[in-house]
Amino acid sequence: MIDRLNVEIIAYHGWGYDQFCWQDWENLLPPTWKVQRFDRGYFDRPSAPKFNSSTATKIIFAHSLGCIFVRKTSLSRPII
């Protein structure tokens, strides 16, 4: 079952972008949803977030080449 109150999102940007390409999307989401942004490090420090909760509904946003950076462990138990 999907828990709409306990949601974690990891957003992966594409080629030539950085983590801030997701900022407008993040502003549209409910404030209880936890959003982490992957950053390849083209313009700033790289970051590779991981899902923290075993019970949260997990969602991945990926743009363009961001798809290739999604960790396999993030996809081990897809719900949607």
C-alpha positions in Angstrom: 0.0 0.0 0.0 1.2 3.5 -0.8 1.6 5.8 2.2 1.0 9.3 0.9 2.2 11.0 4.1 5.5 9.2 4.4 7.2 9.7 1.0 10.8 9.9 0.1 12.0 11.2 -3.3 15.4 11.1 -4.9 15.7 13.4 -8.0 18.5 12.7 -10.5 19.3 15.5 -13.0 20.4 15.0 -16.6 23.5 16.0 -18.6 24.5 19.6 -18.2 22.2 20.3 -15.2 22.7 20.3 -11.5 20.5 19.5 -8.5 18.7 22.9 -8.7 16.8 21.9 -11.8 14.4 20.1 -9.4 13.8 23.1 -7.1 10.6 24.2 -8.7 9.2 20.7 -8.6 10.1 20.4 -5.0 8.2 23.6 -4.2 5.0 22.0 -5.7 5.2 18.9 -3.5 3.5 18.4 -0.1 5.8 19.7 2.7 5.8 16.4 4.5 7.5 14.7 1.5 11.3 14.4 1.9 13.1 15.3 -1.3 16.8 14.6 -1.8 18.6 15.8 -4.9 21.4 13.9 -6.6 24.2 16.0 -8.0 26.7 14.7 -10.5 29.1 17.6 -9.6 29.2 19.5 -12.9 28.9 22.9 -11.1 29.1 22.1 -7.4 30.0 19.3 -5.1 28.7 15.9 -6.0 26.1 14.2 -3.8 24.6 10.7 -4.0 21.7 10.5 -1.6 20.1 7.2 -0.5 16.6 6.3 0.7 16.6 6.4 4.5 13.3 4.9 5.6 12.4 1.2 5.0 8.7 2.1 5.4 8.3 5.2 3.3 6.9 5.2 -0.2 9.9 5.7 -2.5 9.8 7.7 -5.7 12.5 8.4 -8.2 12.5 11.5 -10.5 15.0 11.1 -13.3 15.7 13.5 -16.2 17.6 12.4 -19.3 21.0 10.9 -18.4 20.0 11.0 -14.8 18.5 7.6 -15.3 21.9 5.9 -15.5 22.9 7.2 -12.1 20.0 5.7 -10.3 21.4 3.2 -7.8 20.4 -0.4 -8.3 19.7 -0.7 -4.6 17.1 2.1 -5.0 15.2 -0.1 -7.4 15.3 -3.4 -5.4 11.7 -3.3 -4.3 9.7 -1.1 -6.7 6.1 -0.3 -5.7 4.9 1.7 -8.6 
